[in-house]
Amino acid sequence: MSSIVDGGACAGGVWLIWAGVTAHDRGLVIIGVLLAGLFGALLGLTWYRFRQLLRH
């Protein structure tokens, strides 16, 4: 479940980056980078923990 939420939020952050670049709006780009970075890191951590769980 957390992979779906984190993946969706990360994709939303990337979409905000794209929307900000096309609209020449630095605020959208900054928010998009923050969202994509935060939720991308959470997604990576979730996958790492799941992989560790499968090894044991």
Backbone as numpy.savetxt, mean C-alpha at the origin, in Angstrom:
# Nx Ny Nz CAx CAy CAz Cx Cy Cz
-7.53 -12.08 5.28 -8.35 -10.88 5.28 -7.48 -9.61 5.28
-6.43 -9.64 6.07 -5.59 -8.44 6.13 -4.86 -8.21 4.81
-4.58 -9.29 4.07 -3.94 -9.12 2.76 -4.85 -8.38 1.80
-6.14 -8.64 1.88 -7.09 -7.97 1.00 -7.18 -6.48 1.35
-7.27 -6.18 2.64 -7.37 -4.79 3.08 -6.08 -4.03 2.76
-4.94 -4.62 3.11 -3.66 -3.96 2.86 -3.39 -3.81 1.37
-3.71 -4.84 0.60 -3.52 -4.76 -0.85 -4.41 -3.72 -1.49
-5.65 -3.64 -1.05 -6.57 -2.63 -1.59 -6.14 -1.22 -1.24
-5.70 -1.02 -0.01 -5.24 0.30 0.40 -3.95 0.69 -0.31
-3.09 -0.27 -0.53 -1.84 0.00 -1.26 -2.17 0.38 -2.71
-3.09 -0.35 -3.32 -3.51 -0.02 -4.69 -4.17 1.36 -4.73
-4.95 1.69 -3.71 -5.55 3.02 -3.63 -4.50 4.11 -3.51
-3.44 3.83 -2.78 -2.35 4.79 -2.67 -1.65 5.02 -4.00
-1.44 3.93 -4.74 -0.82 4.05 -6.06 -1.74 4.82 -7.00
-3.04 4.58 -6.90 -4.00 5.32 -7.73 -3.96 6.81 -7.38
-3.84 7.14 -6.10 -3.73 8.55 -5.70 -2.46 9.19 -6.24
-1.37 8.43 -6.26 -0.14 8.96 -6.85 -0.37 9.29 -8.32
-0.98 8.36 -9.04 -1.26 8.57 -10.47 -2.19 9.77 -10.67
-3.25 9.85 -9.86 -4.19 10.97 -9.98 -3.52 12.30 -9.67
-2.65 12.31 -8.67 -1.94 13.53 -8.32 -0.95 13.97 -9.38
-0.29 13.00 -10.01 0.67 13.34 -11.06 -0.06 13.90 -12.27
-1.17 13.27 -12.66 -1.90 13.75 -13.84 -2.58 15.09 -13.58
-2.96 15.36 -12.32 -3.61 16.63 -11.99 -2.60 17.69 -11.52
-1.32 17.34 -11.48 -0.26 18.23 -10.99 -0.58 18.74 -9.59
-1.01 17.81 -8.72 -1.37 18.14 -7.34 -0.41 17.42 -6.39
0.49 18.18 -5.78 1.49 17.58 -4.91 0.87 16.96 -3.66
-0.22 17.52 -3.19 -0.87 16.98 -2.00 -1.35 15.55 -2.20
-1.98 15.29 -3.34 -2.43 13.93 -3.64 -1.25 12.97 -3.77
-0.19 13.44 -4.38 0.99 12.58 -4.55 1.58 12.23 -3.19
1.68 13.21 -2.30 2.25 12.95 -0.96 1.37 11.97 -0.19
0.07 12.19 -0.21 -0.84 11.27 0.50 -0.78 9.88 -0.12
-0.71 9.81 -1.45 -0.61 8.52 -2.12 0.67 7.78 -1.76
1.77 8.50 -1.69 3.04 7.87 -1.32 2.98 7.35 0.11
2.39 8.14 1.00 2.26 7.69 2.40 1.38 6.45 2.50
0.24 6.46 1.82 -0.66 5.30 1.86 -0.01 4.07 1.25
0.58 4.24 0.07 1.21 3.09 -0.59 2.37 2.55 0.24
3.16 3.43 0.82 4.28 2.99 1.64 3.85 2.28 2.90
2.89 2.87 3.60 2.42 2.29 4.86 1.76 0.93 4.63
0.79 0.90 3.74 0.06 -0.35 3.54 0.87 -1.37 2.76
1.80 -0.91 1.93 2.71 -1.85 1.27 3.62 -2.53 2.28
4.10 -1.77 3.26 4.93 -2.35 4.31 4.12 -3.33 5.16
2.88 -2.97 5.48 2.03 -3.88 6.25 1.73 -5.15 5.47
1.53 -5.02 4.17 1.28 -6.19 3.33 2.51 -7.10 3.30
3.68 -6.50 3.15 4.91 -7.29 3.17 5.12 -7.99 4.51
4.83 -7.30 5.60 4.96 -7.90 6.92 3.97 -9.04 7.12
2.75 -8.87 6.63 1.74 -9.92 6.73 2.19 -11.16 5.97
2.68 -10.96 4.75 3.15 -12.11 3.97 4.36 -12.76 4.62
5.26 -11.97 5.21 6.43 -12.52 5.88 6.01 -13.39 7.07
5.08 -12.88 7.86 4.61 -13.65 9.02 3.89 -14.92 8.59
3.13 -14.86 7.51 2.44 -16.04 7.01 3.45 -17.09 6.53
4.50 -16.63 5.86 5.54 -17.54 5.40 6.25 -18.20 6.58
6.51 -17.42 7.63 7.13 -17.97 8.83 6.22 -19.00 9.50
4.92 -18.74 9.48 3.96 -19.66 10.07 3.94 -20.99 9.32
4.07 -20.94 8.00 4.06 -22.16 7.21 5.32 -22.99 7.40
6.43 -22.36 7.73 7.69 -23.09 7.93 7.70 -23.90 9.21
6.95 -23.48 10.21 6.99 -24.15 11.52 5.88 -25.10 11.70
